[in-house]
Amino acid sequence: MQVGSVCTRQVVTIDAGSTVAEAACRMRDHPVGSLVVKRAGQLSSLAGVFRDSDSARFPGFGLGSWSRAVDSTRLS
């Protein structure tokens, strides 16, 4: 079996300057566990991947921590 036969075809993206809260909402709205992070205004410029486990590093989902930009977290 090849990877292409089981991978997700629709890729959900978010701009690198988006907040963690925006990323969490986007993952909720498009039931996915990760987002491809792109540099703002550059469709083909990959900045990294934001996973649901990355959002877990912001305990309590408080507004202070959730307002941090996605690109300020560790991207893999």
C-alpha positions in Angstrom: 0.0 0.0 0.0 1.3 3.4 -0.9 1.1 6.5 1.4 -0.8 8.4 -1.3 -3.6 6.0 -1.2 -4.4 6.7 2.5 -3.3 10.3 3.0 -5.7 13.2 3.4 -6.1 15.1 0.1 -7.6 18.3 1.5 -4.8 20.2 3.4 -6.0 22.8 5.9 -3.6 25.7 6.3 -3.1 28.7 8.5 -0.9 31.8 8.3 2.2 31.8 10.5 1.1 35.0 12.2 -2.2 33.5 13.4 -2.8 33.0 17.1 -2.9 29.6 18.8 -6.7 30.2 19.5 -7.2 30.7 15.7 -5.4 27.5 15.0 -7.5 25.6 17.6 -10.7 26.9 16.1 -9.6 26.0 12.6 -8.7 22.5 13.7 -12.1 22.2 15.4 -14.0 23.6 12.3 -12.2 21.3 9.9 -11.9 18.2 12.1 -8.2 17.7 11.7 -5.3 17.2 14.2 -2.8 19.4 12.4 -2.5 22.4 10.2 0.1 23.3 7.6 1.5 26.6 8.6 2.4 28.9 5.7 4.1 32.3 5.6 1.5 35.0 5.1 0.7 35.8 1.5 2.9 32.9 0.2 0.8 29.9 -0.8 3.8 27.7 -1.5 6.0 28.8 1.4 5.8 26.2 4.2 6.7 27.5 7.7 5.9 24.2 9.5 3.1 22.1 10.9 1.0 23.0 14.0 -0.4 19.9 15.8 -3.1 19.5 18.4 -0.4 18.5 20.8 1.3 21.9 20.2 -1.9 23.6 21.5 -1.8 21.5 24.6 1.3 23.4 25.7 -1.0 26.4 26.5 -2.7 25.1 29.7 -6.1 26.4 30.7 -6.7 27.9 27.3 -6.4 31.3 28.9 -6.6 34.4 26.6 -3.1 35.4 27.6 -1.5 32.3 26.2 -3.9 31.8 23.4 -3.1 35.2 21.9 0.5 34.1 21.2 1.2 33.8 17.5 1.5 30.3 16.0 4.9 31.0 14.6 6.2 31.7 18.2 5.7 28.0 19.1 7.9 25.1 18.1 6.9 24.1 14.6 7.8 20.6 13.3 
